[in-house]
């Protein structure tokens, strides 16, 4: 059997690995929407396919469903946690909530862009109002990202306690 199978891993390690994958997926969607790339410039954008905003909305929904599963895993593992794992498990609920909010805001931004591409925005509303709504969505996303970073600092401190404790156990 593989050395890194889930049977041999502690719940804290499983949750850490799952979160790393969820955040990686969210960050990839963020980069595809907001990061500069020459394929997004005219005339290259006429040749290469553009960002699939519907796919980003679906991906964020899937990540949000996975966050619920992680919350359940945290609730199940928290009572069994050892002393050095307490800080990590105590910080996780706030981090998962912040990640959920960031995914919702990113999905809102992607949905707005898709609606704009499909001209679903009301015809009688001027473009200035349309972009105002998008700016509000982006401000909410920026706040959610900042909250995620702040909550992540506490999770990282808790994870470092676990890592250092396990490292010290393997030395002795």
N, C-alpha and C positions, 0 to 999 in steps of 0.2 A: 504494500500500500504506500502511497505517496507520503512523504515526510510532512507536507503542509496540508494534509487533509483536515477537514473540520472536526473529525473525531478527536484529534490530539490537541486541538486549540482550546484555549480558555475562552469563555464568552466575551471577555473584553477584547481579545484579539480578533474574534469573528466580527464583532461590531466595528472595530477599528478598520478592518479590511473592507467591510461593506460600505462604511462611510467614505473611505478613500475612493472607491469606485463610483459612488453616487456623486461626490463632489467633482470627480474627474469628468463625468458625463455632463454635469451642469456647466462646468467651465468650458468644455468643448462647445456646447451650444452657445454660451456667451461669446466665445471667440468667433464663431461662425457668423454671429449677428453684428458684432461691434468692432472686431479687429479689422484694420485696413488690409486689403489685399488687392493686388493689381488686377485680378480677374473681376473685381467689382467695378472697375472703372470703364467708362465708355471708350472705345468701341468693343473692348474685350468682353463686357457683360452681355453683348449680343451673341457671343459665341459660346461661352461657358454658362452652365446653368447657375441660377442664382440660389440664394439661401432658401431652403424649404421651410417656411415659417410654420406650416401645418405640422410638419414632422417635429419641430422644436416644441410646439404646444403639446403634442402627444407624448414626447419624451419627458417633459416636465410633469405631466400627469402621472406617468409611470414612476418617476422618481418620487413624487409625492405619495403614491401608494406604497412604495418601498420604505419610505420614512415611517409610515404607520407600522409596518412590520418591524422596523428597528426599534420603535418606541415600545412595542410589545416585548421584544427580546430584552430591552433594557429593564423593563418592569419585572420580567421573569428572573433576570440575572442579578439585579440589585440586592435583593435580600441575601443572596448567597455570596456576595462579594467579600473579599478579604479586606483587612484594614487599609492596605496600601492602594486598593482599587476604589475606595469610597469617593475620593475627590473626582475621579474620572466619571463614575456612574452618576454622581450628583450634577456634573456639568453637562452631561449628554442631553437631558430633556430640553434645556434652553437652546442648545446647539441645533438639535433636530427641529425645534420650532422655528429658529432663524433660517435654517436651510429650506424648510417648507415655504416660508414667506418669500425667500429669494426666488425659489422655483416658481411660485405663483406670479410674482412680479415679472419675471423673465417671460413666462407664458403669456401674460397680459401684453407685454411689449411685442412679442412675436405675433399674437393675434391681431393687434392693432395694425402692424405692418402688412399682414396678410389681407385684412379688410381693406386697407388702403390700396393694395395692389389690385384687389378685385372690385374696387370702387364701391364698396358696401357702405362707406361713410355717406351720410345724407348729402344729397346734391345741393340743398339750399344752404348748408352751412359753409362758410368761407374757409379756405385753406388755413387761415390764421387760427381759427378756432380749432380746427383739426389738429394742428401742430401743438396747440396749447394743451390739448388732452394728452397727446403723446409725451410732451415735456413733463406733465404731471406723473405719467406712468414711469418715465425714466427717473424722476426724483424719488418716487417710491422704491424703485429698484435699487437706486444708489443707497438709500437709507437701509434697505434690507441687506445689501452687501456689507455695509459697515457693521450692522448688527451681527451678521454672520462671522465677520472677522473677530469682533470683540468676544463673541461666545466661543469661537474657536480657540482663542488664547487660553481660556479656562480648561477646555478639553485637552489642549496640548500639554498644559501643566500636569493635569491628572495622568495623561498617558506617559509623560516622562517619569512620574513617580512609579508607575507600574514597570516601565522599562528598566529604570535604575534598580528597583527591587529585584527583578528577575535576573539582572546582570550580577548583582551582588550574591544572589543565591547560587548562580552557576559557578562563581569564583570560589565559594566556600565549599 
